Amino acid sequence: MTAPTARLPRVRASELVGRGWLNTGGRDVTLADLRGKIVVLDFWTFCCINCLHVLDELRELEEAHRDVLVIVGVHSPKFVHEADPVALAAAVERYGVHHPVLDDPDLVTWSAYTARAWPTLVVIDPEGYVVAQMAGEGHRRNVEILVDELVAEHEAKGTLHRGSGPYVPPEPTSGTLRFPAKAIALPNGNLLVADAGHHSLAELAADAETLVRRIGSGERGLVDGGPGEARFNEPNGLCLVPDELRGALGYDVLVADTVNHALRGVRLSDGMVTTVAGTGEQYMVGAADNVVSDGARGQKLSSPWDVVWSQDLAAFLVAMAGNHTLWTFDAVAGTTTHVAGTMNEGLLDGPGPDAWFAQPSGLAVAPDGRIWFADSETSSLRWVEPSPLTIRTAVGEGLFDFGHRDGPASEARFQHPLGVAVLPDGSVAVADTYNGAVRRYADGEVTTIASGLAEPSGFVVLPDGLLVVESAAHRVTRIPIAAGEHVDGGTHRTQRPVTDIAPGEVALDVVFTPATGQKYDDRYGPSTRLQVSSTPPELLLDGAGDDVPLTRTLRLNPAVAEGVLHVTAHAASCDDDPAIEYPACHLNAQDWGVPVRLVPGAAAVLSLPLHG
């Protein structure tokens, strides 16, 4: 018999403190209001693809247990723009968050619960005690098991109160577009818009306003068929199929169907939609079942965000935001290939297999074959040299540096850009999403050509201007291609609580306890993996690298006053029931970037809960 889930020592949950609440009908929520309910605090920030994955993981669980379970989103922002309450309200609507959200711009509640990573889940029992903390994604089954245990325990004790929670749905909004993501020009002169908030594609007339038709029912889902029955789930990138391939393939547009983890083909003549790559399930880093069968339809993908055709690669290039990689899709052969990115999150140039990305989100091909892309979490503009496939960075410093500063590329800064386009003169337009601006990169210099936009995320290049997809304004806006001006809105570094730690030897411990009814899964090799690096690299004298155990001795350089420890952990577990021939397996994964300050006499232990 498997022992129950190991619980944390009984510690009272800290009060929920922030600037205000969303999805509660205007009232504040206290822990006392939640007594008798099982509470899951979801620490998230809306730029983070892993946080968006967790929102989707929790949807079914939330609906199934709504009478006993209250999920509270604690929004603790990374970027300056995310601290804007208007932007947060838009994000809550955009991503279909159907539970109360605490606005925590100063990371007060984040600090009270010692969160160190986005996303982090904290489970509180009906008596107000913290019983588990989990970092990263892949914890849906763990939470489900724990909720079932807590329901049984507290129903027996009489401390579980069934009934509705504090969630109050907001007033619905309407309009032709709802959080559109990207757009392309069609051969007939119309526009096709990825209408992410409506889970469909909208064909607009050349005026960029008049709706001609809609492809997709408007309901979340992964369903093929005609325009009225097909379903998408927050589609983003769109790409016209080359003329010479359309007849053979049977579709004219390739769609990055992001939350479905799939590529979809759309035939324009009748609006027929077909899934051409992806199983509908998310590729999990380190999992053994990412390939289900031969060909693109049997390959799991992870939040494809954009797609372009590359003549040099003789394939479509896919920005796989969910696991920080680039893939190719050979539509004729029906195959997908991972071509760049180690799946570590960060900014590192070099040969494709060695490069690091952080949510590549927008792609554009230049006449010379170079493929430009927006690497959103590093706030950078980068490019791909197709042969040999090599990654270079034009603008950007890394995960924690951003801003709105024009000038030489080495000094310029963006803030979470999501789109790029190559202009007629060869310069590059950047949809600088969180700065609400369109920026231009030319000859090693960055300028601003438009500002005051509402989360621009994509472009259509016209002979006399640009069409900008203004996602948070639910519209497509025309702007001229101007020479641009220099703006200096300053630079920023992501601010998070710093951990004081002793120089010299430090014991790193990533805590992972399989949930009740699960055991470590070693059938396909080691069930755990731990990667460690640092910024700057000289912070770590020993202990960097990749190994199996979730514990490691680090040696920190006393000559380096502060830095960031980058820790990536994976742990696989499977259902432990001999009666089940093919037990379900679950992969938990998280990347931490822990800011540390070396202080003599401070703790010589760093404990990071993956599931504990």
Secondary structure, 3 states (H helix, E strand, C coil): CCCCCCCCCCEECCCCCCCEEECCCCCCCCCHHHCCCEEEEEEECCCCHHHHHHHHHHHHHHHHCCCCEEEEEEECCCCCHHHCHHHHHHHHHHCCCCCCEEECCCCHHHHHCCCCCCCEEEEECCCCEEEEEEECECCHHHHHHHHHHHHHHHHHHCCCCCCCCCCCCCCCCCCCCCCCCCEEECCCCCEEEEEHHHCEEEEECCCCCCEEEEECCCCECCECECCCCCEECCEEEEEECCHHHHHHHCCCEEEEECCCCEEEEEECCCCEEEEEECCCCECCCCCCCCECCCCHHHECECCEEEEEEECCCCEEEEEEHHHCEEEEEECCCCEEEEEECCCCECCECEEHHHCEECCEEEEEECCCCCEEEEEHHHCEEEEEECCCCEEEEEECCCCCEEEEECEECCCCECCCCCEEEECCCCCEEEEEHHHCEEEEEECCEEEEEECCCCCEEEEEEECCEEEEEEHHHCEEEEECCCCCECCEEEEEECCCCCEEECCEEEEEEEEECCCCCEEECCCCCCCEEEEEEEECHHHEEECCEEECCCEEEEEECCCCCEEEEEEEEEEEEEECCCCCCCCCEEEEEEEEEEEEEECCCCCCEEEEEEEC
